[in-house]
Amino acid sequence: MTDTARARKLADRIRVVVAETLERRIKDPRLGFVTITDARVTGDLREATVFYTVYGDDAERAASAAALESAKGILRSEVGRQTGVRFTPSLTFVADAIPENARTIEDLLAKARAADAELRSNAVGKTHAAGEDPYRAPREDDDADADGDDEE
């Protein structure tokens, strides 16, 4: 097993341990609806970055971030106890940008749909400048010349 596979496996385990510990042991009232989305561990297994999302407004996100920072010691000791690694990685909590990115993408898609609808409404009743079939169709005598049946 390579070091990257070991780091990935440890990161997955840390994600599960932190999520379960937050659910069962941490009773901080500032902690809102927190979801642990991902965890990443450095190659030397010394530092772990835990990504999370919080359902709510900016004040609830800030309160949850403060609660996670204050619970960092308990979470780290629980990670060390449940993973059994020689050196327990230090934990860093980072708010995940996925919800904001998804919201931005949804806004862009809504703008594109609105622009398409406006273009469609402007096109109602309009015709092509060159007629229905703007491509030149071969004439009948051109077809006869192409067959090689020249009578000259």
C-alpha positions in Angstrom: 0.0 0.0 0.0 1.4 3.4 -1.0 1.6 6.4 1.2 -1.1 8.2 -0.8 -3.4 5.2 -0.4 -2.7 5.2 3.4 -3.3 9.0 3.6 -6.6 8.6 1.7 -7.7 5.8 3.9 -6.8 7.7 7.1 -8.6 10.8 5.7 -11.8 8.8 5.1 -11.5 7.4 8.7 -11.0 10.9 10.1 -14.1 12.2 8.2 -16.2 9.4 9.8 -14.8 9.8 13.3 -15.2 13.6 13.3 -18.8 13.3 12.0 -19.8 10.7 14.6 -18.1 12.6 17.4 -19.8 15.8 16.5 -23.1 14.0 16.4 -22.7 12.1 19.7 -20.3 13.9 22.0 -20.1 17.6 21.2 -23.0 19.4 22.8 -22.0 23.0 22.0 -25.2 25.1 21.3 -23.3 27.2 18.7 -22.9 24.1 16.6 -25.6 24.2 14.0 -26.5 21.7 11.2 -22.9 20.8 10.3 -22.1 18.2 7.7 -18.6 16.9 7.3 -18.1 16.7 3.5 -14.4 15.7 3.1 -11.1 15.3 4.8 -7.6 15.4 3.4 -4.4 14.3 5.1 -0.9 15.4 4.1 1.6 12.8 2.8 3.4 12.7 6.1 0.1 12.1 8.0 0.8 15.0 10.3 -2.0 17.4 9.3 -5.6 16.8 8.4 -7.9 19.3 6.8 -11.6 18.7 7.4 -14.1 20.3 5.1 -17.6 21.0 6.4 -20.8 22.8 5.4 -23.3 24.5 7.7 -27.0 25.0 6.9 -28.0 28.5 7.8 -27.0 32.1 7.5 -23.6 33.8 7.9 -24.1 34.2 11.7 -24.8 30.5 12.1 -21.8 29.6 10.0 -19.6 31.8 12.1 -20.9 30.3 15.3 -20.4 26.8 14.0 -16.9 27.6 13.0 -16.1 28.9 16.5 -17.7 25.8 18.0 -15.5 23.5 15.8 -12.4 25.4 16.8 -13.2 25.0 20.5 -14.0 21.3 20.1 -10.8 20.7 18.1 -9.0 19.1 21.1 -11.7 16.6 21.8 -12.0 15.8 18.2 -8.3 15.3 17.8 -8.1 13.0 20.8 -11.0 11.0 19.5 -9.4 10.7 16.1 -6.2 9.5 17.8 -8.0 7.0 19.9 -10.0 5.5 17.0 -7.4 5.5 14.3 -4.5 4.2 16.3 -1.8 6.0 14.3 1.5 6.8 16.0 1.1 10.6 15.6 -2.4 12.0 15.6 -2.7 14.6 12.9 -3.6 18.2 13.8 -7.0 19.1 12.6 -7.9 22.2 10.5 -11.5 23.0 9.7 -12.3 24.7 6.4 -15.8 25.7 5.3 -16.5 23.9 2.1 -17.3 26.1 -0.9 -19.5 23.6 -2.6 -22.9 25.2 -1.6 -21.8 28.6 -2.8 -20.4 27.2 -6.1 -23.6 25.3 -6.6 -25.7 28.5 -6.0 -23.5 30.4 -8.5 -24.0 27.7 -11.1 -27.7 27.7 -10.5 -27.9 31.5 -10.9 -25.9 31.3 -14.2 -28.2 28.6 -15.5 -31.2 30.6 -14.6 -29.8 33.6 -16.5 -29.1 31.4 -19.5 -32.6 30.0 -19.5 -34.0 33.6 -19.3 -31.8 34.7 -22.3 -32.9 31.6 -24.3 -36.6 32.3 -23.6 -36.1 36.0 -24.6 -34.4 34.9 -27.8 -37.2 32.4 -28.5 -39.9 35.0 -28.0 -38.1 37.4 -30.3 -37.9 34.7 -33.0 -41.6 34.1 -33.1 -43.0 35.1 -36.5 -39.6 35.8 -38.1 -38.4 34.1 -41.2 -34.9 33.4 -42.6 -33.4 36.1 -44.8 -32.7 33.6 -47.5 -36.0 31.7 -47.3 -36.8 28.5 -45.5 -33.9 26.6 -47.1 -30.9 29.0 -47.2 -28.7 26.4 -48.9 -28.5 26.3 -52.6 -30.1 23.3 -54.2 -28.7 21.9 -57.4 -30.7 22.7 -60.5 -32.1 19.9 -62.7 -29.7 20.6 -65.6 -26.7 20.6 -63.2 -27.7 17.1 -62.3 -27.7 16.0 -65.9 -24.2 17.5 -66.5 -22.9 15.7 -63.4 -23.9 12.4 -64.9 -21.7 12.9 -67.9 -24.6 12.8 -70.4 -23.6 15.9 -72.3 -25.1 15.9 -75.7 -22.8 18.4 -77.4 
